Amino acid sequence: MADAGRPGSRAFPELAKTWMPPHELRRLAAYKVLASYDNNQAGQLAAAGGDAGALERRELGDAANLVDTALGYLLGSEQKVAVEGAEHADEETPTPGAAEAAAVQERLRKWAEKELLTFRVQQAERAAVLLGDSVMVLAWNPEKQRPTLRVYDPGFFFPQWDDAEDEDFPAKVHLAWELPADGPYVAAGHPH
């Protein structure tokens, strides 16, 4: 499984025949292995990779429970948007800027409710706990006239790093996935 891109790879045949750069194959194979543990299918994946005795092994425990427990500890019981200084707006003598901070906090909380922020954070953090990676994209949506937040599977994320060593974020990012070709009898969801 460590050499996912080799020709004839039985565990990950879809990775061996795709357009993906070779240096990304190991990362994508690791995501598949971790997801198979999360779904209690590691034995099936090992069997597909050529391990004849893999289906006879028992998978004890449930990796999904471990991931969910870690996620619960990471996120805690409640998440909410907080703006520094907003907590002083209701005091008898509020600190300077407290009213403005409270107004910004209220607008952000309304935005978070519209964007299902709590759900999206949980979705991203679950991927981060399980796979070690997570991708969130915050972008302006002209139709909604507000920023929208989307969470993507990190297997769709292909960063392009510049040679500069001090960068915290890649210079360019591609979000890409491969769609299977339509079968001979299916076009636009209708049989020929």
C-alpha positions in Angstrom: 0.0 0.0 0.0 3.0 2.3 0.5 3.5 2.4 -3.3 0.0 3.3 -4.3 1.0 4.6 -7.7 2.8 1.5 -9.0 1.2 -0.1 -12.1 -1.0 -3.0 -11.1 -1.7 -1.7 -7.6 -4.6 -3.8 -6.4 -5.4 -1.8 -3.3 -5.7 1.5 -5.0 -6.2 0.9 -8.8 -7.9 4.3 -9.2 -4.8 6.1 -8.0 -2.5 4.3 -10.3 -4.3 5.3 -13.5 -5.2 8.9 -12.7 -3.8 12.4 -13.6 -2.5 13.0 -10.1 1.1 14.0 -9.5 3.2 11.2 -8.2 4.2 13.1 -5.0 0.5 13.2 -4.0 -0.3 9.5 -4.3 1.1 8.5 -0.9 -1.0 11.2 0.9 -4.1 10.1 -0.9 -3.4 6.4 -0.2 -3.0 7.3 3.5 -6.4 9.0 3.5 -7.9 5.8 2.0 -6.3 3.6 4.6 -7.4 5.8 7.5 -10.9 6.0 6.2 -11.0 2.2 5.9 -10.1 1.9 9.6 -12.8 4.5 10.4 -15.4 2.3 8.6 -14.0 -1.0 10.0 -13.0 -2.1 6.5 -9.2 -2.2 6.9 -9.3 -6.0 6.4 -11.1 -5.7 3.1 -8.6 -3.0 1.9 -5.7 -5.2 2.9 -7.3 -8.2 1.0 -7.7 -6.0 -2.1 -4.0 -5.2 -1.8 -3.0 -8.8 -2.0 -3.0 -10.0 1.7 -4.9 -13.3 1.4 -5.4 -13.8 5.1 -6.7 -10.2 5.7 -10.4 -11.1 5.7 -9.8 -13.8 8.4 -8.5 -11.2 10.9 -10.8 -9.6 13.3 -11.0 -5.9 13.7 -11.4 -5.2 17.3 -12.6 -1.9 18.5 -14.1 0.9 16.5 -11.8 3.6 15.1 -14.8 5.8 14.5 -15.5 5.8 18.2 -11.9 6.9 18.9 -12.2 9.7 16.3 -15.6 10.8 17.6 -14.3 10.9 21.2 -11.2 12.9 20.2 -13.5 15.2 18.3 -15.7 15.7 21.3 -12.8 16.6 23.5 -11.4 18.9 20.9 -14.6 20.9 20.2 -16.1 20.7 23.7 -19.8 21.0 24.4 -20.4 24.3 22.8 -19.0 26.5 20.1 -19.9 30.1 19.5 -18.5 33.2 17.8 -16.9 35.6 20.3 -15.5 39.0 19.6 -12.9 40.4 22.1 -14.4 43.2 24.1 -18.1 42.4 23.4 -18.5 40.9 26.8 -18.1 44.4 28.3 -20.9 46.0 26.3 -23.6 45.4 29.0 -21.5 46.7 31.9 -22.4 49.9 33.7 -19.3 51.6 32.4 -18.4 49.8 29.2 -14.9 49.8 27.9 -14.2 51.8 24.8 -15.2 49.9 21.7 -17.4 47.4 23.6 -20.6 48.4 21.9 -19.0 48.1 18.4 -17.5 44.7 19.4 -20.9 43.5 20.5 -22.5 44.7 17.2 -19.8 42.9 15.2 -20.3 39.8 17.3 -24.0 39.8 16.7 -23.6 40.1 12.9 -21.0 37.3 13.0 -23.3 35.1 15.0 -26.2 35.7 12.5 -23.8 34.9 9.6 -22.6 31.7 11.5 -26.2 30.6 11.9 -26.9 31.1 8.1 -23.7 29.3 7.2 -24.2 26.4 9.6 -20.8 27.2 11.0 -21.0 24.7 13.9 -21.8 21.9 11.5 -19.0 22.9 9.1 -16.4 23.2 11.9 -17.4 19.8 13.2 -17.1 18.4 9.6 -13.7 19.9 9.1 -12.4 18.9 12.6 -13.5 15.3 12.1 -11.4 15.1 8.9 -8.5 16.7 10.7 -8.7 14.2 13.6 -9.2 11.2 11.2 -6.9 12.2 8.3 -4.6 14.7 9.9 -5.8 17.3 7.2 -8.8 19.5 6.7 -9.7 22.0 4.1 -12.1 24.9 4.6 -12.7 27.6 2.0 -14.1 31.0 2.9 -15.2 32.9 -0.2 -17.5 35.7 -1.2 -20.8 34.5 -2.7 -22.2 37.1 -5.0 -25.6 35.5 -5.1 -26.0 35.5 -1.3 -24.0 38.7 -0.9 -22.0 37.3 2.0 -19.0 35.1 2.6 -19.8 31.4 2.5 -17.8 28.6 4.1 -17.3 25.2 2.5 -15.5 22.1 3.7 -13.8 19.9 1.2 -12.4 16.4 1.5 -8.6 16.9 1.8 -8.2 14.4 -1.0 -9.5 17.0 -3.4 -6.9 19.6 -2.2 -3.7 20.0 -4.2 -1.5 22.8 -2.9 1.3 24.3 -5.0 4.1 25.5 -2.7 6.6 28.1 -3.8 10.2 27.5 -3.0 10.2 30.2 -0.3 10.7 28.5 3.1 8.8 31.1 5.2 5.3 30.7 3.6 2.5 29.6 5.8 0.1 29.0 3.0 0.6 27.7 -0.6 0.8 30.3 -3.4 -1.9 28.4 -5.4 -4.4 25.7 -4.5 -6.3 23.4 -6.8 -9.5 21.7 -5.8 -9.9 18.8 -8.1 -11.6 15.4 -8.4 -12.1 12.8 -11.1 -15.6 11.9 -12.3 -16.2 8.5 -13.8 -17.2 8.5 -17.5 -20.9 8.0 -18.2 -21.8 4.4 -19.0 -23.0 3.5 -22.5 -26.7 3.6 -21.4 -26.7 6.7 -19.3 -26.7 10.3 -20.5 -27.9 13.1 -18.3 -29.6 10.6 -15.9 -31.8 9.0 -18.7 -31.3 5.7 -20.5 -30.5 5.9 -24.2 
